[in-house]
Amino acid sequence: MDRHLQASADVQRTSEEIRDEFLRFFEDKGHEVVPSASLVPEGDATLLFTNAGMNQFKDVFLGSGQRPYTRAVDTQKCLRVSGKHNDLEEVGHDTYHHTFFEMLGNWSFGDYFKQEAIRWAWELLVDQWGLDPDRLFATVHAGDEDLGLDADSEAADLWASETPIDPDHILYEPSQENFWMMGDTGPCGPCSEIHVDLRTEEERAETPGRNLVNQDHPRVMEIWNLVFIQYNAQPDGSLERLADQHVDTGMGFERICAVLQGKSSTYDTDLFTPILQATADLCPHEMVRGYDDIETEDGDQRERIRIALRVIADHIRTIAFAISDGVMPGNAGRGYVIRRILRRAVRYGYQTLGMREPFLHRLVNPLVEKMGGQFDELAGQQAYVERMIRSEEESFLKTLGTGIDIFDRVTPYVDSVAEGADDGQDVEDVVAEIRSDGRMMDLLQKAFVDADDRDVMLRDFVEAAGDGDVPGQIAFLLHDTYGFPIDLTQLMARERGLGVDMPAYDELMQRQKERARSAAQFDVDQSEIHAWQETSTGESSVFVGYETLTVDDAEIRAVRKVETEDDTRYEMELDRTPFYAESGGQVGDSGTLQVGDETLAVLDTQRQGERIVHTTDRLPTDPSGPVTATVDAERRRHIEAHHSATHLLHAALRNVLGDHVQQKGSRVAPDGLRFDFSHMQGVTDDELRTIEQIVNERIQQNISTGEDRNVPIDEALDRGAMALFGEKYGDRVRVITFDPDYSVELCGGTHVGATGEIGLFRFLSEGSVAAGVRRVEAVAGAPAVDYVDEKIDELNAARRQFQSLQGPLHEEIARLQEQRDQLADELEATRREAMAGKLDDVIASASDVDGVRCATGRIGEASMDDLQALAQQLRDRMGVESVGVLGSVDSEDGKVYVVVSVSDDLVGRGVKAGDIVGVLGRKLGGGGGGRPQLASAGGREIEKLDTVLAEAPDLVRENLS
């Protein structure tokens, strides 16, 4: 974007400043700054993800909820990948679509209305942010006869009276553009959109901006929507005026950053540039040095690389934020969406950028550095998010290369058949070529499994390919065997100008589902058993694991084999079982099943409806024999210690932090526990220490575990029992008590007999999970002892580093750190003095260039910051009619730098540092710029620095002439 498109071009705001200025502006207007809601809508089954700022206030607009404030301002995390806002296919191929974005918004719940919303919008955009008023347009509702509404002349009049906007820039638009509805019924109202014209002066003179508003022009775009919720839509289509009138606004954060930073694309803003550069740095192709530094003469190749970089930069934001909000990549629902997006990004990195190792997880850090300050949940879970992404990458990369090879082998033949069909030519030559391609024939036989013979298989292939489609059988093979989501195959096909035979693909998918529902009778040797196979009759599973860890003479009720994209597992149901099925945060038991002479390993236990399902390493040869089920006792003991410690922890948190603490999630495992709870601020070290002391005191008291089963739920609640987050309870419940005055909870899990069996409790970490939700991780029992031993070993190892201690270890370390910092400062000062001393030689060797002193010199190893500081000193010392050119090499970064300084009098004569440094930077294989008086450039061709410095006087002479 040309700089003149910004009214305040000299004010370069960072995205952090823009976001903060928006929030502070409305906070000063009496708005409550509220945190972003999670990407997972709470209590709203109509939404897959939070896709608009109004989602968290939907209950207020519907009249079913309220807030303790009447004005609010926020920045809301949003994700749009489905429905009418499906941007996924466009992401990366253009420069403005995103899957994840922030929506800035200010809200009024029955407080102010149109007048304030309009006046404040203008005040922020023009008076504070300095946008050119002549480039702004305001649209208002033109009225709607079907809705019985006149034009919103009230809003138009307010724009005219409350702002100095050009009356010709107030436009009336139809309901399609300027009437907002939550749905067919419910709150709704007219809206007023603010558009900005970012075209050049020449383009504006040729076509008035008002003619391009709402015409999908990429440079005349909406930046803010002010929605005035004043009606309630009825089932018959009529509108009733609401008793309370609300304001709901939305401003795309990425878009306003592009406008205020003078960029023509959101990807050019500082929200994306660190991620784009980090991705380029990971790319093994030497030609890819940066998003704007791709060394190739092939324009199409350059654009393919830039598309890949854009896709990855967008998708890592979506993936990381979704995982930090609790969405795990998977095969259904939200998890499937995130897995699709992750695999799409990996495919672009693999195929276009040459990434053969996991790389996405390495982009989480630059994302956290950029956005973690605003979103604590992202920063607090960085390590977890990185681990989750890496695991997904590793899984997909195992099959990705093979799948792409298959796709690349098939599509040239599809192209050939389609081309022949278009020209009306015989395709027998292509078929003959396929017949002679052994690998292609093997591939087709794997895909066209229903074909009676090769001729039928080739006929079916040619039929699909003749329409320019990748056969659905191939698409199904890629999905079923290599983990390619169908939309990824469609994308790859589209990039080659092909389609996908979706009817054939859908038929195969449907048949697979039907096979899973109606598998043949039980046969262990069958390749696919997806439905439960009943092996005996009787009641559903009965859990007896509270009393015993071993059951003899159990019967197998049912078995099945489950095949997924990632693995194959075997499942069994018993009539009676001591194995606890995962529930309430407690992980499932493991152990063994002795079936006749066979011993099967139980890997996990889950509940599926009324079934208690044991996941085993295989199925028994004879499922009719008696079964001895034995739980891994040591593992169960560790789990129970952590579960009981969780109850003690919950009570201690409420004692120390307050009764507002409520469980928001937990995981109890043999190696540790995780506990999420409601709390608006971080737990201090002193608070953690107090909580830990309380829990250990309760452990040392060896309190007996109280267990009451089959208690009426009302009675349990009257006793003060706490119901846990995410659990569903029947009319009768189980109550676990550790001292009636301390901890009473509804719980179906297993526990120690007395708290003394826990042994020891220690915290590992504390951090944020989401807005208002904290997470602690801890260990109890043997893992806690191991943790303490490990820390003692670390401490002893640290003490051994000192021959003699003059005081406590922490004081000795602090003293050494202070000495180190002092020596570092002294070394830095000496280094800078040494570099500054080189300026004497540079000035002394200055040459005369047509009456101008031109000083050039190489300053050894120096960073860009160092070099710029020296160049400023050189400029100050040389005075008028002087030009300085300094160069240096930063071996750590593998880069070469050059800085040019020009005296003010020469700037007035047309000599500009930016012009000179631009030429020098290109000669060094890079680029740069800056002010007319001082400008810098960098490159990677270190060996050319001396030549460039030698050519500098001639370049100064050219600029003088």
Secondary structure, 3 states (H helix, E strand, C coil): CCHHHCCCCCCCCCHHHHHHHHHHHHHCCCCEECCCCCCCCCCCCCCCCCCCHHHHHHHHHHCCCCCCCCEEEEEEEEECCCHHHCCCCCCCCCCCCCCEEEEEEEEEECCCCHHHHHHHHHHHHHHHCCCCHHHEEEEEECCECCCCECCCHHHHHHHHHHCCCCHHHEEEECHHHHEEECCCCEEEEEEEEEEEECCCHHHHHHCCHHHCCCCCCCCEEEEEEEEEEEEEECCCCCEEEEEEEEEEEEEEHHHHHHHHCCCCCHHHCCCCHHHHHHHHHHCCCCCEEECCEECCCCHHHHHHHHHHHHHHHHHHHHHHHHHHCCCCCCCCHHHHHHHHHHHHHHHHHHHCCCCCCCCHHHHHHHHHHHHCCCCHHHHHCHHHHHHHHHHHHHHHHHHHHHHHHHHHHHHHHHHHHHHHHHCCCCCHHHHHHHHHCHHHHHHHHHHCCCCCCHHHHHHHHHHHHHCCEECHHHHHHHHHHHCCCHHHHHHHHHHCCCEECHHHHHHHHHHHHHHHHCCCCCCCCCCCCCCCEECCCCCCCEECCCCCCEEEEECEEEEEEEECCCCEEEEEEECEECCCCCECCECCCCEEEEECCEEEEEEEEEEECCEEEEEECCCCCCCCCCEEEEECHHHHHHHHHHHHHHHHHHHHHHHHHCCCCCEEEEEEECCEEEEEEECCCCCCHHHHHHHHHHHHHHHHCCCECEEEEEEEHHHHHHCCCECCCCCCCCCEEEEEEECCCCEEEECCCCCCCEHHHHCCEEEEEEEEEECCEEEEEEEECHHHHHHHHHHHHHHHHHHCCCCCCCCCHHHHHHHHHHHHHHHHHHHHHHHHHHHHHHHHHHHHCCEEECCEEEEEEEEEECCHHHHHHHHHHHHHHHCCCEEEEEEEEECCCCEEEEEEEECHHHHHCCCCHHHHHHHHHHHCCCEEEECCCEEEEEECCHHHHHHHHHHHHHHHHHHHC
